[in-house]
């Protein structure tokens, strides 16, 4: 396989997302720059229904550096909130 090929990085992205969120996503867009691949993804259910309520909300794209293959997910992180009852 050609080094830095789109197919190679698509496979890496799919494996990462499968392990992170399960088999509930589809990659719908790929952008390539000199140094990275950027993968946009969305809920499989949304593509089936096209209903707003079936969309993922808060996730950003997954960036993968060419060469090192380091992954940079950009999803929104929720803080755990604790309540103190007095």
C-alpha positions in Angstrom: 0.0 0.0 0.0 1.3 3.4 -0.9 2.6 5.4 2.1 0.1 8.0 3.4 -2.7 6.7 1.1 -6.2 7.8 1.8 -7.4 4.2 2.1 -4.8 3.4 4.8 -5.8 6.4 6.9 -9.5 5.7 6.3 -9.0 2.2 7.8 -7.2 3.7 10.8 -10.0 6.2 11.3 -12.7 3.5 11.1 -10.9 1.2 13.5 -10.4 4.1 16.0 -14.1 5.2 15.9 -15.3 1.6 16.0 -13.4 1.1 19.3 -14.4 4.5 20.7 -18.1 4.7 19.9 -19.1 1.3 18.3 -20.6 0.5 14.9 -23.0 3.5 14.9 -21.2 5.9 12.6 -20.5 6.6 9.0 -17.6 8.7 7.7 -19.2 11.2 5.3 -16.3 13.5 4.3 -12.5 13.3 4.2 -10.2 16.3 3.8 -6.5 15.9 3.1 -3.8 18.5 3.8 0.0 18.2 3.5 0.3 16.9 7.1 -3.1 15.4 8.1 -6.3 13.6 7.1 -9.5 15.0 8.6 -12.5 12.7 8.9 -16.0 14.0 9.4 -18.5 11.4 10.7 -22.1 11.2 11.6 -24.7 8.7 13.0 -25.7 5.9 10.7 -29.2 6.3 12.0 -29.3 10.0 10.8 -28.3 8.9 7.3 -31.2 6.4 7.3 -33.9 8.7 8.7 -32.6 12.2 8.0 -34.2 13.2 11.3 -32.5 16.0 13.3 -32.9 14.0 16.6 -30.8 11.1 15.2 -27.7 13.3 14.6 -24.6 13.1 16.7 -24.2 16.5 18.5 -20.9 17.8 19.8 -18.5 15.6 18.0 -15.9 17.2 15.8 -13.8 15.7 13.1 -11.0 13.1 13.8 -7.6 14.3 12.6 -4.8 11.8 11.9 -1.3 13.0 11.4 0.5 11.6 8.3 3.7 9.8 9.2 3.2 9.3 12.9 -0.5 8.3 12.5 -1.3 10.1 15.8 -5.0 10.6 16.3 -6.6 13.9 17.4 -10.3 13.5 18.2 -12.1 16.8 18.6 -15.3 15.7 20.4 -16.8 17.8 23.2 -15.8 16.6 26.6 -18.4 16.8 29.3 -17.3 17.5 32.8 -18.7 15.4 35.6 -20.6 17.7 37.9 -21.0 16.8 41.6 -23.6 18.2 43.9 -23.0 18.7 47.6 -26.1 18.3 49.7 -26.0 20.1 53.1 
